Amino acid sequence: MPKVRPAAVLAAALLAAVCAGCAPGDPNPAPLPGRPAQQEPSTESPSPSPSAEAEAEPSETPAPGTQVSLADGAGFGPILVDARGRTLYLYAGDTSTQSTCYGECAAQWPPLTTTGFPVAGTGVDDGLLGVGKRTDGVGQVLYKGHPLYYFAEDAEPGEAGGRQFDQWYAVDALGDRVTGG
């Protein structure tokens, strides 16, 4: 009779537990514990209502599963953008996953908020995405632990006017500051 090592039995039991919801070839396996199931990003662009176009605050109605992607940024290579192509920034004053930008700061630098787990778009590492809680309980999208923001004066996709301010940086695919451009 072959000898079975306790470690091998434990590893097999853990593998069976993790893959309990998996079917062979299943492109959407069961999520790992502590991580929400990955949702397919919507390919439909919602049609804005006339009043929605007049609103300047991009974070007023957070979308479930807010998508973060990479796009070629105004002269400094691929940077993080939202689903509409608007540049996303990190604030060097945030030293943890907790945002320090509120009040007048948040009026100029609105947070990228979400009601679900963010979705990795093209070029974005899903493992670097996360959600932090603002003081009002709203979820703010994190990338590599950095809370993400918009610059209120960037009105069109591809604009990156916020890069002219100290301590505010566009973000690359690795979650690092983009300083060139």
Buried (B, 14 or more C-beta within 10 A) or exposed (E): EEEEEEEEEEEEEEEEEBEEEEEEEEEEBBEEEEEEEBBEBEEEEEEEEEEEEEEEEBBEEBBEBBBBBBBEBBEBBBBBBBBEEBBBBBBEEBEEBEBEBEEEBBEBBBBBBBEBBBBBBEBBBEEBBBBBEBEEEBBBBBBBBBBBBBBBEBEEEBBBBBBEEEEBBBBBBEBEBBEEE
